[in-house]
């Protein structure tokens, strides 16, 4: 799945599940909207909290157009989503339609018989409304059968948000009075120092909410990608085909900078114990001047009347991004359960969800970019902050995808490692792990060992795969990657 279009839930879920990622789309308690017991009722699961207003509106419009079909929505707790989905399938209580877990790979869910092929409805004509290369074997097609489709357009997964009022109070402005947007690591240090100092310690430079273990890895992801680490926290460095937490010095350098910010009192002190939702609320109230998150931040802020912020992405030591967010041709988001009681009605809801009209409302609401380029016209966006996000599209590039070059690599299942990245990051931040380079190298070795073992196991099962499948030595990380097969 494209790292570019990963939601808040996906970014966090990937971190918890694999130890190599820490990204996401709204997390929160399980929520349901009751449905009247008449006609056909479809059970639908997602992890969307920030995006719930859009989902609820689409459900309302869908039900108006399909009077005999009712959608019963359940929004599951973010970091338990995979476990809850797996339990539901194994117990025979799976929803009819669901957002698909990002880990393990879609190939695994298909192999377990969880999902229904969509080919009966996803005809060539239906697929033709999507951009070229939206349906790819090994990504959302397996054995020639379609199981899902892309929803979002390529876009930066994470941004640094700046509270304009806090910056102005600290004197962080340009000569014309506009906010001075930091671009380099040093700029951010100076801004954090000015905010903390000029407020007398009442306002902090930076805050985050790591209670669900995702926010620290988001910081690592954003800053290290900007410094030129193309794997970020999401994948191996495809130039070498290996995880690089210990050998790529950007990771240790950034964590040293983060610890420096902490020691100097620039970071909101309760950041490790509050949730991301709490952190976003505190940011909007001006308790700290900067926070890392995704586009999912924007809609709830603006709905609450908070619009006094700016954003940028990929801060780097030099001020010019050295690495980018990388996505794949093709991706997936929603699927239909193999046990769906009313497959045709389930398809009708999936088709509505994926419609160009729904995608246009997604963009107009400021929730993200649509897979349909015509929906991403800034002229249709009223929010000036969301326009800033749309303008960042050039920070998202197509990158290498091993499963496209060799579809059998999608069948390689890598076991999670412990401790994983969220644990290691928390240990370093809290001081439980004193030797940062050592901790990162040990994490790197665990992840590379798990990958090597998975490949060896797959070869023993007759799959034609090797570690070379993860190596793209010709990749220029500053340019879109042209997929090559064979």
N, C-alpha and C positions, 0 to 999 in steps of 0.2 A: 504494500500500500504506500502511496505517496507520502513521504515525510512532509512535503509542503502543505498538504491539506489536512494534516492530522488535527483533530479536535483536542480540546483540553483534556477530555476523558481519555482519548487515545494516547496522548503524550504521557499522561500519568500511568495509564494501564500498561503501556509498553515497558516503562521503567520497573514497575512492580513485578511484572511477569518475567522479564528477561535479564534484568540487571544491567542492561546496556542502554536503557532509554528512560527518559523521564519527561515526556511531553504530555497535552490535552485539549474537552468541551463540556462543560458544566458538571459539577458533582454536587451531590446532596442526598437527602433522604429519599426513600422510596415514596413516590407520589402517584396517585391514581385520579383519573377523572371518571366519575361514575357514569355508566351508560344505562339507558332504559332497557329493560328486558323485553325487547320486541324485535322481530325480524332477525337478521343475521348480525351477530356480534363478533368482531375480530379482536383478539388480544394482540396488542402491539407494545413492544418494549423498546425503550431507548435509554440514554444516559444524559439527555439534554435537560439542563436546568436553565442556563442563561438563554438558551434558544427556545424554551418552552412556549413563549408567546407566539412565535412563528408556527410551531407544531400545532398548538391548540387552534390557531386560526385556520390552518390547513385542514385539520380534522373537522372543524365547523363547516368549512366550504365543501369538503368532500361529502359530509353527511347530508348537506343540503342538496347536493347533486345526486346522491345515491340514498334516497330516503329509506330504503329497507336495510341499509348496512350501518352499523354503529361501531365506532372504534373505541375500545376500552384501553386507554393508555396507562402504562406503568413506567415511571422513570426510576430506574434502579440506582442504588448507591454506586458511585463511580468506581471505587477501588475493589468492589466485590462483583462487578458485572460479569466477568468471565466465569467465576465460580457459580454465580446464580444461574447463568445461562446453561452451563454444563449440568448442573443439578436438575434444572427443569427438563432438559432433554432426556436425561437418564431416568427421571421419574415419570415421564410421560405427560408432563404439564407445561411443555414449551409453548411460548406464544406463537400465534399464526404468522406474524410478521415482526421482524426485529432488526435493529441496527446490529451489525455483525461485530463480534469481538475481534480485536486486532491481533491478539495473541492467544493461542498459537496461530499459525498461518491459516488462511481460508482453505487451503488444500486439506488441512487436517479436519476441519469441520465437514468438508465435503466427504472425505474418506470415512468419517464416522457415521455418515448417513443422516446428518442433521438437516441438510438443506435440500430443497426441491429445485431441480433444473428449471430454468425459465423459458426454455426454447419454444414451448407451446405458444407463448405470448410475445417473447422477445424476438420477433421476426427480423429479417434483414431490414425491412422498412422501418421498424421501430428503432433498431440500432442506428440507422442512418441519420437520425436526428441528432446524434451525439457527434462530437468532433472526431476526426480521423484518429486511429490508434487508441480508441477508448476501450476496446474489448481485446484482451490479449491472453493467449494461452499461458497458463502458469500464474496469472494475476487474478482475473475474474472468470476465466474460462478453463475448465478442466475436462480432459477427455473429449474436447470439442463441444462441451455443453456450457451454457451461460448460467452463472449462479448469482451474479450481481452486476452493478454498473457504477460508474463514477458519478459523484454528485457535485463535488467542488472543483473550482478551477485552481490551477497552480498559483500558490500565494505563499508569502512568508508565514511560517508557523508561529513565530514568537516576535514580540516587539518590546521595546523599553518605553513605558508610559511615563510622562512627565506632567506633574501637577503645575499648571501655569501659575496659579496663585502663590503656591509655596516658592516657586522659583523667583517670582517677582518680589516677594517679601525678602528674599535673600539677596536681592540685587543682581540676579542672574538674567540680565536682559541685554539686548542689543541697543545701539544708539537710538533706534527708532521706537524703543519701548517694547518691542516684541521679545518673547522668551528666547533666551540663548540655549539652543538645543545642543546637548553634548554629543560628540561624535566619537571621541577617543576614550580609552580607558582612563587616561589622565584627566580628561574633561569631566568624566563622571566622578572621579575622586575629588576634584576641586569643587564640583557642584555639591556633593555630599558634605564636604567640609564646610562650605559656606552656609548651607541650610542648617546644619547641626549647630554651628558656632553662633550664627546671628539670631537663632531662636533661643539661645541659652540652654540648649539641650531639650527643649520642649517639642521640637519637631526633628525628625530624623531624615537623613539623606535618602535612605533606601529601606524598604520593607518587603516582606514576603510571608506567605503562609504555608509552612511545611508540615502541617499536622498529617497530611495524607502522603507525605514523602515525595511529592513531585516538584515542589518549587525550587529546591536547591539544584536538582538536575536541569530545570529550565534555565537557570542562570548559567550553569556550565555550558549548556547547549548553545545559548545565544552568544555568549562572549567568545567561546572557543571556535564556533563556526566563523564568526567575524574575523578571528585571528588567523584563519586558514586551515582549520581542522575539518575536512569535509564529512567525516563520519559523525561529527557531533557526538551525541549520546545515543544515536539511533541505529548505527550500523558500523561495520568494519570500515576502515579506510580502503575503498575499493582500488586505490592505486597499488596497494600491497596485498589486499585480501585479508588483513588482520586488524584486530582491535588495537588501539594505539594509546590507551590512557597513560601508560608509563613511558612510552618511547617518544611521544609527541609532547614537547615541553609546554605547549599552550595550556594544557590541563593543570599542570602543577603551578604555572605562572599565574593563572587566573585564581586558583584556590589560595595562593599566597596573597594575592591582592584582596580577595574576599576576607581573609583572616585579618589583614591589615585594617580594612574598613571596620570590622567588628571590634578590634582592639582599640580603635580610635573613637568608638561610640557613634559611628555613622549609621548603624543598622538598628532598626526597631527591635528592642530587646526580646520581645515575646514572639519573634518570627517563627521559631521552631515549634511553638505550641498552638498557634492559631491556624485555622483553615484558610484556603485561598479565598473563599468567599468573604471571610472576615477581613482578610488583608485588603481585598478590593474595596470593602466598605470603609476601612480605616484610611486608605489612600484617598478616597473621594472626600473624606472629612478633613484632609490636610494633615494627618498625623505623620506622614513622610512624603518625600518629594518624588520618589521614583519607585516603580514596581515593574517586574517582568511578567508578561502574560500574553494572551493571544487576542484575536479579534472578538472572541466571546466576551471580553470585558466590556465592550462598548455599549451594546444594547441595554443591559441592565443599568449602567451608569446613566445613560441618557433618559431612560424611562423614569429614573429617580430624580431627574432634573440636573444631573452633574455633567457639564459639558466643558469644563474649564481645564482641558488637558491637551497635550500634544503627544506625538509618538515618533519613534525612529526605530530602525532595526539594524542588527549586525554591527554593534560597536566594535571597534578594533583598535589595536595599539597605534595604528597609523592614521585612523580616521576614514580610510577607504577599505571596505570589506575585502578580505583576502579569500574568503570562502562564502558559500551561499547555501540556501535551502535547496534540496534536490528531491525531485519527484519522479514518478514513473509514468510512462504511457499506460493508461488503464489504471483503475483502482476500484474499490468497492466500499459500500456503506450499508445498504439494506438487503435483506434476503427473506425468503419465505420458508417456513418450516416444512420439512418433508411430511410432517403429520398434520399440516393445516387442514382444518375441517371443511373449509370452503375455499379451495384454491383460486377459483375465478374471482371471488370477492377480494381475496388477499392480493391477487395481482392488480385488481382495480385500485386498491390503496397504494401499492407500490408504484404503479404507473402514475398516479396523481402526485405522489411525493417527488417523483423524478421528472415531472412535466416542466417544460420551459416556463410556464406561467408561475408555478410554485417557486422555481429557481429565481425568477425575477423578483418575486416578493421577498425571497431570502436576501437578495442583494439590497433591495430598497429598504429593508429593515435593518441593514447594517450588520448582518450576521456572518458574512463571508462572501467569497466570490463564487459564481456559478460555473458549472462545467460548460454552459453555453456562453461563448464569448459575447454574443449580442446582449446578454443581460448585464454585462460588466461595464456599461457606459457610465462614466462619472456624471454625466448630465442627468442621469436618473437618480443620483444620490443626493439627498438633502443635507446630510450631516457633514460638516467640514472635516471632522476627525476621521470619519470613514473614508472620505476622499483621500486623506493622507495615506491610509492603508491601501487603497486601490492603486495609488501612485507608487507603491513599493513592489508592484508585480515583477519588476526586473530583478529583484533579489531572489527569485525562485526560478530554477532551471531544471530541465530534464537531466537526470543522472543515470548512471549505469544500473541495470537490473539483471542480476545473474539468472533469474528464472525465465527471462525472455530469451537470453542467449542459449540457455540449456534448461528447458522446462522441467527436467527431472530434478533440478536442484530445489524446486519448490517442495519436494517430498522429504527433504532433509529436515528433521526435527531436532533442534538444539535444546538440550536440557537447560533450565535456568540454573544460575550459579548463586551461591550464598557464601559470604555476604555479597549483595549486588550493589549496583551503583548508588541507589538511594541510601543504603546503609553505610557505604563507605563515605559518601559525601557528608552524611550526618555525623559520622564518627570524626571526620576531619574538622568539621565546623565546631563541634562541641568540645574538641580537644581529647577525645578518647583515643583517637589515632594521632600520634605525635609526629610520625614520619610520613609526610604526604607523598613524596616520590615512591617510597617503598609500598605504601598502601595502594597507590595507583598501578604500580607495576604488578603487584600480586593480583589485583583485579583484572588487569589485562591478561595475565597468564591464565587465570581461571576461565575467562571468556574464550580465549584462543584454544585452550585445552578442550573446552566443551564443544566448540565448533569442530575441531579435529576429530574428536570422538564421534560426533554425529555423522560426519562425512564417512569415517571408516565403517560405522555401523550400516550406513546406507549402501556403501559398496558391498558389504557382506550380504546384503539383501538383494543384490543384483542390479542396483541402480548404477548407471554410468555417470558418476559424479566424481569430482576431485576438488581439492583446495584451489586449484587453478581457476575453477569456475567463479571464484570470488575476486579474481585479479583482473583489473582493467588498466594495464600499464600505460595505455595510450591516452588516458583520461586527462584532459586539461580542466581542472576544477572551476576555471573561470568561464567556461563555455558549455552550452548544452551538449549532452553526449548523444551522438548518433548511434543508435542501437545496431549492434553487429551480431549476427548469428554464426553458429558453427564453431 
